Amino acid sequence: MTIQDESALSAPAVGHTASGRWPATAVFFLNGSALSTYIVRLPSLKAAHHLTDSQLGTIGMLFALAALTSMQFVGPLVARVGSRPVLRASLVIMPLLLAFMGSVHDLVVFAIGATALGMVHGATDVAMNAHAVTVERRAGRAILNGCHAAWSISAVVASLTAAGLAYAGASYTTHLVAAGAVLLVGGLVVGPRLLPPEAEVSPETHPRRGRLGWRDGWTRPVVMVGLIGMGLMVCEGAALGWSGIFLHDSKGASFGLAATAVTAYTAGQTGGRLVGDRLTMRYGAAAVFRTGGLLATCGLTWAVLAGRPTTAVIGFAVMGLGTSVLLPLTFSAAGRIEASGAGAAASVSRFTTFTYTGILLGPSVIGWAAQVAGLTWTMAALVPVLGGIALLSRFPKLRSGAVPSREEPA
């Protein structure tokens, strides 16, 4: 497996003054807030529309498929027109769709709205990561960890806001409409402050701009980094979707204690991302990635082997701390793979396809495996996956602002 180094961050690009770091970070926060608000209100929406578990699952699948489909086309689109126009549009459309989801009463219309929300989310996901890679390249310093930390923080803020409003007796309609209004204002403020499209163009890295198709970007380096991302998302899905069940079923934890496993994991992940950029600038991406991967492996091993559920919770916190830097570093690497001429946006869109597939398939695969081998053995099987990612992912040296002319053997 191969993954690119961030040594190109050592020198900032010339000819630009404003780095664009904070607007790029704000986009992650706004996108995370919109999506997390929708997710935390799904129980209320399910009850209001009298949805069965199967119907809600179908709507969730429509959301995911719409996101995956839009990812295939938005990369070439961003390569043609730049990420700012795409983000300025999506930061307006997504809040409007969020408010719309809170006000509809027809099941079919609700499903259509969820599908549209998935499409816009997929487009935003690709465009914001491509934009962050451009900001990172221009600024000459790592920022992807901070951007993903903003996304994580937004999820916490959204869940706490939902809990507070529910306690106060506010309806889901009031919540979603109000949240949509606030996020719309935020998008209108942040959008114009994003980097202009010309900041994403250079003759060396975008030789075919304007002639990109949906097939562009499927290169061997992208696929290899994509497989790393998919493996990471399967492991993350195990921690987020199955850690609580694992503690209850395998460790005998109470429901209350079991729920803290997810909290511990996300807290460790958020904390790690807040310092991940500084660590990357100081020690280099390769060292940080490998250390984070090995720390995550130790944390998961700790959780699996722990005799007491409270000790296992600590293991999941350590796992979260270790995995915190892995996905941002792979996003940064994917955005720097431009050997095909497809540009950062096309590479990021292909990479995001792999990570989203990992999110979708991971929990299901773990469930199927647990049915056959038991949840403890299934969680234990992820230990060598994390360890392999940490030890086998290689970081070829980059020329400043360029792709490596060759790849080191895995």
N, C-alpha and C positions, 0 to 999 in steps of 0.2 A: 504494500500500500504506500501511497505517496501523498504528502501534504506539503504545501509550500511554506517557506520560512518568511518571517516578517522583517528580514534584514533590509528590505527596501524602505522601511520606515525610518531608517537612520538619518535621512536627509530630506527636509521638506521640499516640496516642489516650489519653483520660483515663479514669480509673476502673479502671485495671488496674495491678498492681504488678509481678508477674513477667512478663518478656518472653517466655519460652518458647523462646528462640533455640537453646539448646544441646540440649534434647530434640528439637527439630525437626531439627537438624543430625544428631543421633545416629540418627534414623530413616533418613535418607538413607544413612548409613554401614552400618546393619544391612541395609537392603534391597540395597544394592550388594554387600555381602559375601556374602549368600545367593545372589544371581543369579550373581555372578562365580565363586563356588565351584562352582556347578553347571556353568557354561560351561567353566572350565578343566579340569574332570574329564570332559568329554564324550568326549575320545579314549579314556579308560579305560573309560567306559561303553559306547562303541561296540564296543570289542574284547570286553568281557565278554558283551555280548548278541549278538555276531556280526552287527552291523548292516552293511548295505551303505550306500554313500553315499546312494542313493535313499531307503532307509528312514530314515536319520538326517535327511535333508532333509524328509521327510514329518512326522516327529516335531517338527522345528523349526517347520514350518508350523502344526501343531496348536497348539504353544505360542503362536505369534504371533497366530493367529486367536482363540484363547481370551483372550489379553490384550486384543485390540482389542474383542472382544465385551463383556468385563466393563467396559471403559472407558465404554461407552455407558450403562451402568446405574448405575455407582458414583457418578457426579457427582450425579444427583438424590438418590441415597441419602445421600450426605454432606450435601447441602443439607437433608435432612430430619432426620437424627440427629446431624450433626456429624462431623468427621473423626477425632476421638479414638476413638470406639467402633470405627470401621472399622479404624483402624491398630492398636488393641490386639488386635483379632481377627487381623488379617493378620500381625502380628509374632509371633504364636504359631503360626499355621497354616503359614507359610512355612518356618520351621526344621523343623517336623515333616515337611513334604513333602520337604525336602532330605534328611533322614535316611532317609525312606521310599525315595527314589530310589536311595540307596546300598545298600539291603537287598533290593530286589525282584530276582527272577530270571526272571520271565515277561515276554516282549516286550510283550504286550497290556497287562499291568498297568503296565509301564514307560511306555508311550505314554499311558495314562490319567493316570498320575502327572505326566507332563510337561505334559499339558493342564491339569490342576488347578493346577500350579505357575504356568503362564502366566496363568490366571485371577486367582490371588492376586497375582501380580506386577503385572498391569494395574490391579487395584484399589488396591494399595499406591502405585503410581506416581501415580495421580490424587490420592489422599487426602493423600499426603505433600506434594505440590506445593501443593494447596489449603490445607493446614495452614500451610505455610511462608509463603504469601501473607498469611494472617491474622496470623501472627506479625510479618511485615514491616509490615503496616498498623498493628498495635498499637504496635510498638516505635518506629515513626517513622524507621526506618533500613533500608537494604538488607541482606538476608541471603541472597538466593537464590544468589548466586555462591558463598558459603561452603558452603551446603548441597550444591550440585553438586560443589564441590571435595571434600567428604567422600565423595561417591559415587565420584569418580575415585580418591581415595586408597584406598578400600576395594577397588577392582579391583586396584590394585598389591599391596596386602597379601594379597589372596586368591591372586594368581598366585605371589607369593613363597612363601607358605605351602604351596601345592600343590607347587611345585618342591622345597622342603625336605623335605616328607613323602615325595614320590616318591623322592628321593635316599636317604632313610633306610629305604626299603623298605616304608612303610606302604601298605596297600591302600586303594583308593578307598572301600570300605565303611567302614573305620575313619575315614577323613578326613571323609566326608560326615556320618556319625553324630556324630562329635566336634564338627564345625562346627555341626551342627544344635543340639546341646546348648548350646554356648557362645552361639549367637545366640538361642536360646530364653530363656536367662537374661537376655541383654541386652534382649530385647523386654519381658520381665516387669518389668525395672527401669525402662525408658524409658517404657512405655505410660502408667502412672499420672501421669507428670510432664508429659504433653502438655496443651495448653490445653483447658479444658472446652468442651463444645458451645456454651454460652451466649456464649462469647467470640467466636464466629463469626457472631453474629446482631446485626443492627441494623435498625431499621424502615426506614431509607433504602435499604439495600442488599439486604435479603431480604424484600421485601413479600409474596412468594408462598410462603414456606417451608411445606413440608408438602403442597403441591399441584403438585409438579414431576414431569414425566414424562420419558421417555427422549428425547422430541423437543425438549425445552427446551434452550436454549443455542446453537442454530444461528443466530446473528445475523451480519449482515454484518461487523461489526468482528472477531468471533471467526474468521470464515472468512478475512479478510484477514491477521490475525496468524497464523492457522494455515498459510496459504500461505508466509509468511515462515519459519515453523518447519520446514515440509516442505523448502523450499529449503536451509535450513541443514543439515538432517539428510542430504540427498543429498550435499552437499559434505563433511560429516563422514564419511559412509560411504565416499566416495572416498578420503579420507585414511587411514582405518583399514583398509579392505578392499583398496585398490588401490595405495597408495603404494609398498609393498615390491615388488609385481609391476612397477610402473612403473619403479622404479630398476633392477631386474634386466633387464627386457626392453628398455627404452628407453635406459637410461644405462650398461648393461654392468656394473652393480654385482654383487659376489659375493652369495651368499645371506645371509651373515653381515651384510654392510654393508646390504643391502636391508632386513633385519629391523629395523635401527635407525631407519628412517623412522617406523614406528609409535611406537616409544619416544620419539623426538624430538617427535612431534606431541602425544602424551599428556602428556609432561613440560611442554611449553609451555602446554598447556591447563590442567593442574593448577596451575602457577605463576600463571597469569593469574587463575584463579578465587580463589586465596588473597588477592589484593589487589583483586579486582573490586568488592567491596562498598564498600571505602574510596574507590576512584576514583569510583564512582557517587554516593556521598554528597558528594564534593567538587566534582565537575564536572557532575553530572546525567546521567541515563540517556541522553538524546539524544546528547550529546557522546561518552560512553563507547561507545555502540553504534556510532556512525558511525566513530569512530577505530578501534575493534576490527575492524569490517568492512573498512575500508580497509587496515589492517595485515594482515589475513588475505588480502586480495586480493593485496597485494604479496608475501606469503610464497608463495602458490601460484604467482604469476607467476615468482618467483625459482626455485622448484623446477622449473617446466616449462622455463624457458630456460637453466638451469644446464648448463654443459658437463661438469662433473665430478659424480659421484654424491655425493661428500662435501658439495659445495656445495648440492646439492638437499636433502640431509638437513637442513641449516640452514634452507632455505626451508620445509620442513614444520614445523620447530620454531616458526618465526615465524608460520606459518599457525595452528598450535595456540594460540599466545599470543593471536592476534587473535580467533579464534573462541571463546575461553574465556568471554567475557562475553556473547556473543550469545544463546545459548539461555536462560541464566538470566534475562536481561532480558526476553525474549519470554514466558517463563513468568510472570514478574511482571506483565507487561502484560496477558496473557490473564486472569489472576486478578482484574484490576481492571475487566474489562469485564462490567458487571452491568446494562446498560440493559434487558435483557429480563426482569429480575426473577429470573433463574434462579440467580443467586449465583455466587460464585467457583468452587465445586466443579464446577458444570455447565459453566462456561466452560473451566476447566482440562481437564475430561474431553474436551471437543470439541477443544481445542487439542492435547491429547496424541494424539488419533486422527490428526491430521495429521502430527505428528512421528514417530509409530510407523510410519505409512504410508511416510514418507520413509526410515526405517531399512530397511523391508522392500524397497521398490522401488529405492532408490538403487543398491545394488551390482549388481542385475540390469540396470537400465537402462544403467549404465556399461559392463557387460560386453557388452550388445547393441550399444551405440554403438561400443565399441572394436573389435568384430568387423567393423564396417562402415568406420569412419574411422580406426582405429588408436588405441591408448591415449594417445599423446602429444596428438593433436588432441582427444580426448575430455576429457582433463584440462584442456587449454587452454580448452575450451568452458565450463568451470566458473568461469573467471576473471570473465567478465562477469556471471555469476549472483551471485557474491559481491559484486562491485562494485555491481551493481544493488540488491541488498538493502541495502548500506551507504548508498547515496546516495538511494534512493527511499523508504525507510521513514521515515514522518513521525511525530513525537511531539507530538500535541496536548497542550495544557496541561490539567491536571486541577484541579478544585476538591478541597480536602482531603477524602479519603475518598469521593470521588464519581466518577462517570463524566463525561466531557466531554459537553456538550450538543450539540456538533457536531464533525465531523472536518475537519481540514485536507485540502485536495485533495492527492492524490498527485502 
